[in-house]
Amino acid sequence: MPTRLLAPEGVSATVEEFSHAGATLVVEAFGTGRPLVLLHGIGMGRSVYLDLTDRLRGRVIALDLPGFGEAPEPERTLTMARHADLVAAYLRSAGATDAVIIGHSMGSQIAAELAARHPELVAGVVLAGPTVNSASRNVGAQARYLLVDLLGERPLVLWRGAREYLRGGPHLIRKMRATIVHEPEDAYRRIRCPVLILRGESDPLAPMSWCREILECIPGAELEVIPDHGHGTLISDAAPAAALIQRFAERL
């Protein structure tokens, strides 16, 4: 059975598996109010976002996507669109409409597809460290950017990231290819809800040029740059990101 990893002591929480169309999520949910749905990056899992979820106010719904964290490996690697459909099926089953979708890194690509394909479920989207930069869609470039980012990250990010990458198993390269062949700008152009883009000031995986492209695709989207942070802006020292997300959610 999946374990409780994020909910504070004394807070009522549920931890469950949800299966649909041959793939399984692990879902940890706690708190009350508007649903805040957290989609992690590649090689990660919900456990790395403890600092962020401690600071959010609302109904936090944190997921382990198929083949990450505690979720079992699917028979076939999911596309970003199939990930979005799986998350949508869970949200419908849980009655979690009017949700704020918080996607970090690869999770931002899934969040974009979710908002574009299932708009009736989504009140707003946060794209944190959005990937994959249209100018660098190959495994080598993304691996180099990730290495550069990790060299400047805090030890906590390195430890949590290394642990989750090891959990990601031997299918990680295949999963990375699934993120790289995805063209999120196609989904961005179909989003009609409010969007907040968060970028760490020194994030090489989400360069400013790419964030400007996203702004052009999504009229009315907002961009916030968080000083002294890299790609792991939601993982450690998450107070600035949490405050921006909370303010965005409360305006919806």
C-alpha distance (Angstrom), angle and dihedral (degrees) to the residues before:
residue distance angle dihedral
M1 . . .
P2 3.82 . .
T3 3.78 116.1 .
R4 3.77 133.4 -126.3
L5 3.81 106.3 -105.0
L6 3.81 110.3 156.3
A7 3.80 112.2 27.3
P8 3.83 113.8 101.2
E9 3.80 118.0 -115.5
G10 3.79 112.3 -86.4
V11 3.82 92.9 24.1
S12 3.79 116.6 116.5
A13 3.80 109.0 -118.2
T14 3.78 140.5 168.9
V15 3.80 125.6 -145.6
E16 3.78 116.3 -171.3
E17 3.77 146.8 148.5
F18 3.79 120.1 -115.7
S19 3.80 121.4 -166.0
H20 3.79 128.7 -167.1
A21 3.82 133.7 159.1
G22 3.80 93.8 -5.2
A23 3.83 98.9 -48.7
T24 3.80 133.2 94.7
L25 3.79 133.9 -146.9
V26 3.79 127.6 -163.6
V27 3.80 109.7 -141.0
E28 3.81 128.1 -165.5
A29 3.80 113.7 -173.5
F30 3.79 132.1 178.0
G31 3.81 141.8 147.8
T32 3.78 130.4 45.1
G33 3.78 137.0 -94.2
R34 3.78 131.7 42.2
P35 3.82 113.2 9.4
L36 3.81 113.1 -106.4
V37 3.81 106.1 -166.2
L38 3.80 116.4 -161.3
L39 3.83 119.6 -155.4
H40 3.80 114.5 -172.0
G41 3.79 131.8 -143.1
I42 3.79 128.7 -103.5
G43 3.80 114.6 -66.7
M44 3.79 89.5 14.3
G45 3.82 135.9 99.0
R46 3.76 137.3 -163.1
S47 3.82 93.6 -84.3
V48 3.82 93.8 73.5
Y49 3.83 92.0 65.2
L50 3.81 98.5 64.9
D51 3.81 93.0 118.1
L52 3.81 90.9 52.3
T53 3.80 98.2 44.6
D54 3.81 90.9 48.5
R55 3.81 87.1 63.3
L56 3.81 101.8 42.8
R57 3.81 122.3 96.9
G58 3.78 116.0 -151.8
R59 3.78 139.0 50.5
V60 3.81 99.8 -36.8
I61 3.81 112.9 -154.8
A62 3.81 109.9 -176.1
L63 3.79 119.6 -175.7
D64 3.77 139.3 -158.2
L65 3.79 103.3 -150.8
P66 3.84 119.2 -140.9
G67 3.80 111.4 -65.5
F68 3.81 94.6 11.2
G69 3.79 132.7 95.1
E70 3.80 108.1 -15.6
A71 3.81 95.8 -21.6
P72 3.82 115.7 110.6
E73 3.78 121.3 -112.3
P74 3.82 112.0 -96.3
E75 3.78 120.4 -129.2
R76 3.82 89.7 -116.9
T77 3.79 128.6 30.6
L78 3.78 108.7 -106.1
T79 3.79 123.6 -124.5
M80 3.79 117.9 -133.1
A81 3.81 89.3 -103.5
R82 3.81 92.1 52.4
H83 3.80 89.8 48.9
A84 3.80 88.4 53.1
D85 3.80 92.3 49.6
L86 3.81 90.6 50.3
V87 3.81 92.4 50.9
A88 3.81 89.9 46.4
A89 3.81 90.8 52.7
Y90 3.81 89.6 53.0
L91 3.81 93.5 47.7
R92 3.81 90.9 51.2
S93 3.80 91.5 48.7
A94 3.82 90.3 50.3
G95 3.81 94.4 44.5
A96 3.81 88.3 -121.9
T97 3.79 101.1 150.9
D98 3.82 125.2 150.3
A99 3.81 88.6 42.5
V100 3.78 130.5 166.8
I101 3.81 106.6 -133.4
I102 3.81 114.1 -149.8
G103 3.79 110.4 -165.4
H104 3.79 121.6 -176.5
S105 3.82 120.8 -164.0
M106 3.83 105.9 -43.6
G107 3.79 86.3 9.3
S108 3.81 88.6 64.7
Q109 3.81 89.2 62.1
I110 3.80 90.8 51.7
A111 3.81 90.7 45.6
A112 3.80 90.2 53.8
E113 3.80 91.8 50.6
L114 3.80 90.8 46.6
A115 3.82 92.4 53.2
A116 3.81 92.2 45.1
R117 3.82 97.4 44.3
H118 3.82 100.6 34.7
P119 3.83 106.6 27.4
E120 3.81 93.2 157.8
L121 3.82 89.4 70.5
V122 3.80 99.1 47.0
A123 3.81 128.4 77.3
G124 3.80 95.6 172.8
V125 3.80 143.3 -13.9
V126 3.80 132.7 -134.8
L127 3.82 113.8 -158.9
A128 3.82 105.7 -163.9
G129 3.81 116.4 -172.8
P130 3.82 89.2 -13.8
T131 3.79 117.4 -148.0
V132 3.01 152.0 -130.2
N133 3.82 106.9 44.4
S134 3.80 106.7 -143.4
A135 3.83 91.2 -135.0
S136 3.84 94.6 56.6
R137 3.78 109.8 40.8
N138 3.79 101.3 151.9
V139 3.79 134.1 94.3
G140 3.81 94.4 -116.6
A141 3.80 95.1 54.3
Q142 3.80 93.8 45.4
A143 3.82 91.5 48.2
R144 3.82 90.7 50.8
Y145 3.81 92.3 49.0
L146 3.80 90.3 48.8
L147 3.80 91.6 50.7
V148 3.81 91.5 49.7
D149 3.78 90.1 50.2
L150 3.81 94.1 47.5
L151 3.81 92.0 51.4
G152 3.79 88.5 63.0
E153 3.79 97.8 39.7
R154 3.78 129.3 107.4
P155 3.85 117.5 -97.1
L156 3.82 90.5 -111.6
V157 3.80 91.2 59.7
L158 3.82 90.8 47.6
W159 3.79 92.8 50.1
R160 3.80 96.4 46.1
G161 3.80 92.4 42.4
A162 3.81 94.2 49.0
R163 3.80 91.3 49.6
E164 3.80 93.0 51.3
Y165 3.81 94.4 43.2
L166 3.81 88.4 56.1
R167 3.80 89.0 51.2
G168 3.80 88.9 50.9
G169 3.78 88.3 73.6
P170 3.80 132.8 -163.3
H171 3.81 94.7 -37.1
L172 3.80 94.5 69.3
I173 3.81 96.8 105.2
R174 3.79 90.5 50.5
K175 3.79 89.8 50.9
M176 3.79 90.8 48.3
R177 3.80 89.7 53.6
A178 3.81 89.0 53.5
T179 3.81 89.6 57.4
I180 3.81 93.7 45.9
V181 3.81 97.2 51.2
H182 3.79 89.6 51.3
E183 3.82 115.3 97.2
P184 3.81 104.2 -153.4
E185 3.81 93.4 -176.1
D186 3.81 87.6 75.0
A187 3.81 88.8 59.9
Y188 3.81 93.0 40.6
R189 3.80 91.1 60.6
R190 3.82 90.4 56.7
I191 3.81 97.2 50.2
R192 3.80 113.9 110.7
C193 3.81 101.7 172.5
P194 3.83 127.1 85.0
V195 3.81 114.8 -75.4
L196 3.81 132.1 -160.4
I197 3.82 118.7 -165.2
L198 3.81 116.1 -157.8
R199 3.78 120.0 -165.1
G200 3.78 128.6 179.1
E201 3.79 108.1 -130.9
S202 3.82 93.0 -119.6
D203 3.82 99.2 34.3
P204 3.84 108.4 137.9
L205 3.81 93.1 -174.2
A206 3.81 92.3 59.3
P207 3.82 104.4 37.2
M208 3.79 119.2 -173.1
S209 3.82 90.8 -110.5
W210 3.82 89.7 60.3
C211 3.81 92.7 45.8
R212 3.80 88.9 53.5
E213 3.82 89.3 52.2
I214 3.79 88.8 53.8
L215 3.80 90.9 50.2
E216 3.79 89.0 54.0
C217 3.81 90.6 51.7
I218 3.82 95.0 49.0
P219 3.83 113.0 46.9
G220 3.80 110.6 -146.6
A221 3.80 95.7 18.9
E222 3.81 116.4 143.0
L223 3.80 127.5 -136.2
E224 3.80 124.5 -153.9
V225 3.81 121.6 -177.2
I226 3.80 115.2 -154.8
P227 3.83 112.7 -147.3
D228 3.81 121.1 -129.9
H229 3.80 94.1 14.0
G230 3.79 134.5 109.2
H231 3.78 131.9 -167.9
G232 3.82 93.0 -48.1
T233 3.79 94.6 64.7
L234 3.84 91.8 132.0
I235 3.80 95.1 45.8
S236 3.80 107.2 58.7
D237 3.79 130.8 14.8
A238 3.80 85.0 13.5
A239 3.82 96.3 163.1
P240 3.84 95.6 104.0
A241 3.81 92.8 48.2
A242 3.81 92.8 44.4
A243 3.80 91.9 51.9
L244 3.82 92.0 50.8
I245 3.80 92.3 46.6
Q246 3.80 92.2 48.0
R247 3.79 92.6 49.5
F248 3.82 91.0 48.2
A249 3.83 92.2 49.4
E250 3.78 93.3 48.3
R251 3.81 91.7 54.1
L252 3.80 93.8 56.5
